[in-house]
């Protein structure tokens, strides 16, 4: 018999107490025809082991651990990795920090329709409210999301697959959930906002992961690029995403026996960009790119002398180099296995098996 619903919960390094609290709120509702799948995308190996341990009591919860440490967050790829093998009639995407209404899975049956996408508002809890241990209805929300927030959605699986799933261009945060709604509507699918009952409450958590304070790759330009890309989707006519590559494929780690290429550059725009262009010639090789701050960037006298000789250097900051490299990864290397780091001493390393 075909499963009714598959629910995917993407995660990276979210507080384990928050994760357990979220799963506990939905777990008792899980029936034989519902699959609940938690996908961890590149949390530290130690965290992944602890996640597996604390979730061991949830025997009906499937856990997938991807070894994508040092890679940009890609929620679309996480979702598609489950979608591509999904045979359930419906496919749901939720966040790992939600508290679920105790009757959601029972009541949602009346809304399900093979030609409709359903999505739901979310009530936001404050930090102090999130720490309380009370029943769902007793949590007091600070505000409620509008129809513009599309993150909690249920899709007819066949319809979602027909448009290529979620667009894996989106890295970092923002855009992928609205994008998929737009393309489904363009394909003739009805998208309905179910707002008569508040089924989800969002637990507060810090957002340090969306800044340079994070230990994970972060480029401040990517959310802006995502926004402009989404704007193009809204104005265009595209329906199917991921036409140039496979869908939901997690790149395998590189073979240590392949040829290795080492590239060391300093923070001038021409050095960084030329190094990235050169990597595109290294198909099948393991490339180690190291970027350090140029020693003359803060030397005013040397800058004057170079300018006088007509040999001024196009200096950039280490953060600008970071943005350039990660934009290149999204554009050219997102289907390659890579690991990226910007250290506290402002040294960038990119290790990539370019394919």
Secondary structure, DSSP 8 states (H G I E B T S, - for coil): ---SEEEEEEESS--HHHHHHHHHHHHTT--TTEEEEEEEES--HHHHHHHHHHTTT-TTEEEEEE--TTS---HHHHHHHHHTT--SSEEEEEETTEEE-TTHHHHGGGT--TTEEEEE--EE--HHHHT----GGG---SEE--TT---SEEEEHHHHHHTTSS-TT--SSSSHHHHHHHHHHHTT-EEEEE-SS--EEE-----GGGSTTSSS---TTHHHHHHHHHHHHHHS------TTS-SS-------TTS-EEEEEEESBHHHHHHHHHHHTT-TTSEEEEEEE--TTTT-HHHHHHHHHTT----B--HHHHHHHHHHHIIIIITTSEEEEEE-TTS-EEEEEE--
